[in-house]
Amino acid sequence: MAFRMHYASYGLIGYTMKIIRGAVRIARCHAREQITMRTLSQSFAEHVWSERLKDPNPFLENFDPAKARPPVLPPAATSTSSGPIRHRGTRFELHA
């Protein structure tokens, strides 16, 4: 899981937070109490993949780290926060 997140985010906290915050929003919208690989895959596709269409989605089951080419950081890699996550008494757990 750590390699997949590192691959997806270039190791940058901004991209990591985009993926995690997006996964929390997706889980809430679908009344899920867990963030699964499927949720992370969807979040990556919606929030990061549009900027990296040549790279595979590392949260898909068929992702093979041995065959994945090293991600190349774009020259102007910037990340913007999409705002704070408001908790409404729901507890989320991350499961791989």
Order of alpha helices (4+ residues) and beta strands (2+ residues): alpha-alpha-beta-alpha-beta
